[in-house]
Amino acid sequence: MSEKIREAVEKKYREDSRRLALYWPAETITLLEAARGRKEVRLHSGDAHVFDEEEVSRLLNLVPLYYWELMRLPIMLRYRRREDGISEYVVEGGVWQRRLVELITKGDVTSEGAESLNVYEFASLIKSFKSLVFVTLAVE
């Protein structure tokens, strides 16, 4: 590939990445805040993303009350393709976010939580809670 073409492709990628980053959450809320009626978060673009009330209700019924102040929405994942060719979705955020994802996908919580999801776990998560999940591409 010529140098000019490579530079043009990289420039387009950077521009598209910046534009897409505007639609990434600028904030998160606790499950407790969601239970008290807050059903939206602000995006970097300044717009608001509204969670589906039925999905929030199902999630609150799934998660024990004593976790509500620790676990946050939305769930943010980063897609990446590993060197061995396997696709995975890395859980962004801290240990409580990993525990939330693990609770949803496996029905249990460990001390580390789920660091990543395989394609099948991701599909299950999205099928049940599509308005609560954001996905981005790995920047590596």
C-alpha positions as CSV (number, residue, x, y, z in Angstrom):
1,M,0.0,0.0,0.0
2,S,1.4,3.4,-0.9
3,E,2.2,5.9,1.8
4,K,-0.4,8.3,0.7
5,I,-3.2,5.7,0.7
6,R,-2.1,4.5,4.2
7,E,-2.1,8.1,5.5
8,A,-5.6,8.7,4.0
9,V,-6.9,5.5,5.6
10,E,-5.4,6.4,9.0
11,K,-6.8,9.9,8.8
12,K,-10.3,8.6,8.0
13,Y,-10.1,6.1,10.8
14,R,-9.1,8.8,13.3
15,E,-11.9,11.1,12.2
16,D,-14.5,8.3,12.4
17,S,-13.1,7.3,15.8
18,R,-13.5,10.8,17.1
19,R,-17.0,11.1,15.8
20,L,-18.1,7.8,17.3
21,A,-16.5,8.7,20.6
22,L,-19.1,11.4,20.9
23,Y,-21.8,8.7,21.4
24,W,-19.9,7.0,24.3
25,P,-21.3,7.7,27.8
26,A,-19.8,10.6,29.6
27,E,-21.2,9.4,32.9
28,T,-22.6,6.3,34.6
29,I,-25.3,5.9,37.3
30,T,-25.6,3.4,40.1
31,L,-28.4,0.8,40.0
32,L,-29.7,2.6,43.1
33,E,-30.1,5.8,41.1
34,A,-31.9,3.8,38.4
35,A,-34.2,2.2,41.0
36,R,-35.1,5.7,42.2
37,G,-36.2,6.8,38.7
38,R,-33.1,8.0,36.9
39,K,-33.2,6.3,33.5
40,E,-30.7,8.2,31.4
41,V,-27.0,9.1,31.1
42,R,-25.3,11.9,29.3
43,L,-23.1,11.1,26.2
44,H,-20.0,13.0,25.3
45,S,-22.0,14.6,22.5
46,G,-24.2,16.3,25.1
47,D,-27.2,14.1,24.1
48,A,-28.9,11.8,26.5
49,H,-29.2,8.0,26.2
50,V,-32.4,6.7,27.8
51,F,-32.5,3.2,29.2
52,D,-35.5,0.9,28.6
53,E,-37.6,0.9,31.8
54,E,-38.5,-2.8,31.4
55,E,-34.9,-3.8,31.0
56,V,-33.9,-1.7,34.1
57,S,-36.7,-3.3,36.1
58,R,-35.5,-6.9,35.0
59,L,-32.0,-6.0,35.9
60,L,-33.0,-4.7,39.3
61,N,-34.9,-7.9,40.0
62,L,-31.8,-9.9,39.1
63,V,-29.3,-8.0,41.2
64,P,-29.4,-8.2,45.0
65,L,-30.3,-4.9,46.7
66,Y,-27.0,-4.8,48.6
67,Y,-25.1,-4.4,45.2
68,W,-27.2,-1.5,43.9
69,E,-24.9,1.2,45.3
70,L,-21.8,-0.5,43.8
71,M,-22.8,-1.5,40.3
72,R,-23.3,1.0,37.6
73,L,-25.1,1.6,34.3
74,P,-24.5,1.5,31.4
75,I,-22.4,-1.6,30.9
76,M,-19.5,-0.7,28.6
77,L,-17.7,-3.3,26.6
78,R,-14.7,-3.1,24.2
79,Y,-14.7,-5.6,21.3
80,R,-11.3,-7.0,20.3
81,R,-10.0,-9.8,18.2
82,R,-7.2,-11.7,19.9
83,E,-4.1,-12.8,18.2
84,D,-5.4,-16.3,18.1
85,G,-8.4,-15.0,16.0
86,I,-11.0,-15.4,18.8
87,S,-13.4,-12.5,19.3
88,E,-14.1,-11.2,22.8
89,Y,-15.7,-8.3,24.6
90,V,-13.7,-6.8,27.4
91,V,-15.6,-5.3,30.3
92,E,-14.7,-1.7,30.8
93,G,-14.7,-0.3,34.4
94,G,-13.8,-1.7,37.7
95,V,-14.4,-4.9,39.5
96,W,-18.0,-4.1,40.3
97,Q,-18.7,-3.7,36.6
98,R,-17.1,-7.1,35.9
99,R,-19.2,-8.6,38.8
100,L,-22.4,-7.1,37.3
101,V,-21.6,-8.6,33.9
102,E,-20.8,-12.0,35.5
103,L,-24.0,-12.0,37.5
104,I,-26.0,-11.3,34.4
105,T,-24.3,-13.8,32.2
106,K,-23.4,-16.6,34.7
107,G,-25.8,-16.0,37.5
108,D,-23.1,-15.8,40.1
109,V,-20.4,-13.4,41.3
110,T,-16.7,-14.1,42.0
111,S,-14.1,-11.8,43.5
112,E,-12.7,-10.9,40.1
113,G,-15.8,-10.8,38.0
114,A,-15.9,-11.5,34.3
115,E,-13.1,-9.7,32.6
116,S,-14.4,-10.5,29.2
117,L,-17.2,-12.2,27.4
118,N,-17.2,-14.6,24.5
119,V,-19.5,-14.1,21.5
120,Y,-22.2,-16.3,22.9
121,E,-22.2,-14.6,26.3
122,F,-22.2,-11.2,24.6
123,A,-25.2,-12.2,22.4
124,S,-27.1,-13.3,25.5
125,L,-26.4,-10.0,27.3
126,I,-27.4,-7.9,24.3
127,K,-30.6,-10.0,23.8
128,S,-31.8,-9.3,27.3
129,F,-30.4,-5.8,28.0
130,K,-29.7,-4.0,24.7
131,S,-30.4,-0.5,26.0
132,L,-28.0,-1.0,29.0
133,V,-24.9,-1.9,27.0
134,F,-22.5,0.2,24.9
135,V,-19.8,-1.5,22.7
136,T,-16.7,0.1,21.2
137,L,-13.8,-1.3,19.2
138,A,-10.4,-1.9,20.7
139,V,-7.9,0.7,20.0
140,E,-4.6,-1.2,19.9
